[in-house]
């Protein structure tokens, strides 16, 4: 099979097309003919070695999530069948990632696609959707809640806005640039400010009917600390592990870190959001042979939504 892999850690140019064996299946794995694979900032951190732990086996096929068709399954797999359209998310897969024509994935990291979702959209939504889902659940958003999503135009943020909106929450968010601000408003954000402007917290304080109850922090640093000042006693902050620097502890504010969870229960919840209209915000599309260019685009920044690879 063709796969975009690295032979050593390095810049985007380290990503090259390889001819590799199709992964063999264990009894609890499925083989997916990958049609689309998501590209995220975490992929760049894996590629350049920033997230390396222990000894890495090369060549390393990147990509933690994607979507396609099940073409084979292990003897103990019952949840999906050959021919099913699926999306999948598996971090640190020992058999390689989704930047490949085929990926072997544990069956509990796979979900059937809702009919209304294309494999192209689904290829960008597994990792980001499951991460946004756990964030929204952690914050216990309900109808009428006011939530601030810091970094709303990014890969996870564009999904989180839609989930919070479906739960009936009032969404405020940060986005830089006219295109990003148009996108987050289209997705359901009612209040939008530019986090780079020091006056943005004050502007938000004036515009919101009440102080926000919760913050989903998809970016850290001084900007986040200034926005946390908007929360009253009992306020809640949730942030994915990997956001740096982490928010500082505060009295009467609950601050929790979380990870996206890839399992049947969370895939079922993600499916419901998709069935209710959740969609992907795709910033750019590249063929598998240009995976390095996809990473170069990623490093330029100002990516509204997510980049996707056509496999």
C-alpha positions in Angstrom: 0.0 0.0 0.0 1.0 3.7 -0.4 1.5 5.6 2.9 2.9 9.0 3.9 5.5 8.2 6.6 8.6 9.5 8.1 12.0 7.7 8.5 13.1 10.1 11.2 11.7 13.1 13.1 12.0 16.4 11.2 10.2 19.2 9.3 7.4 18.7 6.8 9.8 17.5 4.2 10.5 14.4 6.3 7.0 13.2 5.2 7.4 11.1 2.1 5.4 8.5 0.2 6.4 4.9 1.1 5.4 1.5 -0.3 4.6 -0.5 2.8 2.9 -3.8 3.6 -0.8 -3.8 4.4 -1.1 -4.2 8.2 -2.1 -7.7 9.4 -5.2 -7.9 11.7 -5.5 -9.2 15.2 -8.8 -10.8 16.3 -10.1 -7.5 17.7 -9.1 -5.2 14.7 -10.7 -4.0 11.5 -9.0 -3.1 8.3 -10.2 0.2 6.8 -9.7 1.2 3.2 -9.0 4.8 4.1 -10.7 7.4 1.9 -9.9 10.6 3.9 -7.5 11.3 6.8 -7.5 14.3 9.1 -4.4 16.5 9.5 -3.9 18.3 12.9 -1.4 20.2 14.9 -0.8 17.0 17.0 0.4 15.3 13.8 3.1 18.0 13.4 4.1 17.4 17.0 4.5 13.7 16.3 6.3 14.3 13.1 9.0 16.6 14.6 9.5 14.5 17.7 8.0 16.9 20.2 5.6 14.3 21.5 8.0 11.4 21.2 8.1 9.0 24.2 10.4 6.0 24.4 11.7 4.4 21.3 9.9 5.1 18.0 9.7 2.5 15.3 10.3 3.8 11.8 9.0 4.2 9.1 6.2 5.9 11.1 2.9 6.4 9.3 1.2 9.5 10.7 -2.5 10.3 11.2 -4.6 9.6 14.3 -8.1 9.7 12.6 -9.8 9.1 9.3 -12.8 7.6 7.5 -13.4 4.9 4.9 -14.8 1.4 4.3 -14.2 -1.7 6.4 -12.7 -4.3 4.0 -11.7 -7.0 6.5 -12.2 -7.8 10.2 -10.7 -10.0 12.9 -12.4 -13.1 14.1 -13.7 -11.5 17.4 -15.1 -8.3 15.8 -18.9 -8.0 16.2 -19.7 -4.2 16.2 -19.0 -3.6 12.5 -19.2 -5.5 9.3 -17.2 -5.6 6.0 -18.7 -2.9 3.8 -19.6 -0.5 6.6 -18.7 3.2 6.2 -16.8 4.1 9.4 -14.9 6.8 11.1 -12.1 6.0 13.5 -9.7 7.6 16.0 -6.7 5.7 17.5 -3.7 7.6 19.0 -0.4 5.9 19.0 -1.5 3.0 16.9 1.4 0.5 16.8 0.3 -0.6 13.3 0.5 2.9 11.8 -1.8 5.8 11.2 -4.4 7.0 8.6 -2.0 8.6 6.2 -2.2 5.4 4.2 -4.4 3.4 1.9 -5.2 0.9 4.7 -5.3 1.2 8.4 -5.7 -1.6 11.0 -7.7 -0.2 14.0 -9.0 -1.7 17.2 -12.8 -2.3 16.8 -13.6 -0.2 19.9 -12.0 2.8 18.2 -14.3 2.6 15.2 -17.9 3.9 14.7 -20.4 3.5 11.9 -21.1 6.7 10.0 -24.5 8.4 10.0 -26.0 8.4 6.6 -26.0 12.2 6.2 -22.2 12.5 6.8 -19.8 12.0 3.9 -16.5 10.2 4.4 -14.8 13.4 3.5 -16.4 15.3 6.4 -16.0 12.3 8.7 -12.3 12.1 8.0 -11.8 15.3 9.9 -14.3 14.8 12.7 -13.3 11.7 14.7 -10.5 13.1 16.7 -11.8 16.7 16.9 -15.4 15.6 17.5 -14.5 13.3 20.3 -12.3 15.9 21.9 -15.0 18.6 21.6 -17.5 16.1 22.9 -15.6 15.4 26.2 -15.0 19.1 26.7 -18.7 19.9 26.3 -19.6 17.1 28.7 -17.0 18.2 31.2 -18.5 21.7 31.3 -22.0 20.3 31.8 -23.5 22.7 29.3 -27.3 23.0 29.3 -29.9 25.1 27.6 -29.3 28.8 28.4 -25.7 28.3 29.6 -23.3 31.0 28.5 -20.0 29.3 27.3 -16.9 31.0 26.0 -14.9 28.8 23.6 -11.4 30.2 23.4 -10.0 29.3 19.9 -13.3 28.7 18.2 -12.1 28.9 14.6 -9.7 25.9 15.1 -10.1 22.2 14.4 -11.7 21.4 17.8 -13.4 24.8 18.2 -15.5 24.7 15.1 -17.0 21.4 16.2 -17.4 22.5 19.9 -19.4 25.6 18.8 -21.9 23.4 17.0 -22.2 20.9 19.9 -22.7 23.7 22.5 -25.3 25.3 20.2 -27.2 21.9 19.8 -27.3 21.7 23.6 -29.0 25.1 23.7 -26.1 27.0 25.1 -25.3 30.7 24.2 -21.9 30.6 22.6 -19.2 33.3 22.7 -15.9 32.6 21.1 -12.6 34.1 20.0 -11.5 34.2 16.3 -8.8 36.3 14.6 -9.5 37.7 11.1 -12.6 38.4 9.1 -12.8 34.9 7.5 -12.5 33.1 10.8 -15.1 35.4 12.4 -17.6 34.8 9.6 -17.0 31.0 9.9 -17.7 30.8 13.7 -20.8 33.0 13.4 -22.1 30.7 10.6 -21.5 27.7 12.9 -23.6 29.2 15.7 -21.5 31.6 17.8 -23.5 34.6 18.9 -20.7 36.7 20.3 -17.3 36.9 18.6 -14.1 38.8 19.7 -10.5 38.8 18.7 -8.4 37.3 21.4 -5.3 39.3 20.3 -6.9 42.6 21.3 -6.4 43.4 25.0 -9.8 45.1 25.0 -11.7 41.9 24.1 -12.5 40.7 27.6 -14.0 44.1 28.5 -15.9 44.1 25.2 -17.3 40.7 26.0 -18.2 41.7 29.5 -20.2 44.6 28.1 -22.0 42.5 25.4 -22.9 39.4 27.3 -26.3 39.4 29.2 -24.6 37.6 32.1 -21.0 36.5 32.9 -20.1 33.2 31.2 -20.5 30.1 33.3 -17.9 28.1 31.5 -14.8 28.3 29.3 -13.6 25.7 26.9 -10.0 26.6 26.6 -8.4 25.4 23.3 -5.5 27.9 23.7 -3.5 28.9 26.7 -1.4 31.7 28.0 -2.1 35.3 29.0 -5.2 35.6 26.8 -6.8 32.7 28.6 -6.0 34.1 32.0 -7.7 37.4 31.1 -10.8 35.7 29.9 -11.0 33.5 33.0 -11.4 36.8 34.9 -14.9 37.0 33.4 -16.1 34.0 35.3 -17.9 34.4 38.6 -17.7 32.1 41.7 -18.6 28.5 40.6 -17.3 29.1 37.1 -15.9 26.1 35.2 -12.9 25.8 32.8 -12.0 22.7 30.8 -9.0 22.3 28.5 -7.5 19.4 26.5 -4.3 18.0 27.7 -1.6 19.6 25.5 -2.8 23.1 25.9 0.2 25.1 27.2 0.7 26.9 29.5 -2.0 25.3 31.5 -4.5 27.7 33.2 -3.5 28.7 36.8 -5.6 27.4 39.7 -8.0 29.9 41.2 -10.3 30.0 44.2 -14.0 29.2 43.5 -13.2 28.2 39.8 -13.1 24.5 38.8 -10.4 23.8 36.2 -10.2 20.4 34.6 -8.0 18.9 31.9 -9.4 16.2 29.6 -8.6 14.0 26.6 -10.9 12.9 23.8 -12.2 9.4 24.4 -12.4 6.9 21.6 -14.9 4.2 22.5 -18.3 2.9 21.4 -20.2 5.1 23.9 -18.6 8.3 22.8 -18.8 7.4 19.1 -22.6 6.9 19.6 -22.9 10.3 21.2 -20.8 11.9 18.4 -23.1 10.2 15.8 -26.1 11.9 17.4 -24.6 15.3 17.0 -23.8 14.5 13.4 -27.4 13.4 12.8 -28.6 16.7 14.2 -26.6 18.7 11.7 -23.0 18.9 12.9 -20.7 19.4 9.9 -17.0 19.7 9.2 -15.3 23.0 8.5 -12.6 22.1 6.0 -9.8 24.7 5.4 -7.9 22.8 2.7 -7.6 19.5 0.9 -4.5 17.7 -0.3 -3.9 14.3 -1.9 -1.9 11.7 0.1 1.1 12.3 -2.1 1.2 15.9 -0.9 1.1 15.2 2.8 4.2 17.3 3.3 2.4 20.3 1.7 -0.5 19.7 4.1 1.9 20.1 7.0 3.5 23.2 5.5 0.0 24.7 5.3 -0.6 23.7 8.9 2.5 25.5 10.0 1.5 28.7 8.3 -1.3 29.0 10.9 -4.7 30.7 10.6 -6.3 27.4 9.7 -10.1 27.8 10.0 -11.3 24.3 10.8 -9.2 21.4 9.7 -7.0 20.2 6.8 -7.9 16.9 5.2 -5.9 14.3 3.1 -7.6 12.6 0.1 -6.3 9.0 0.2 
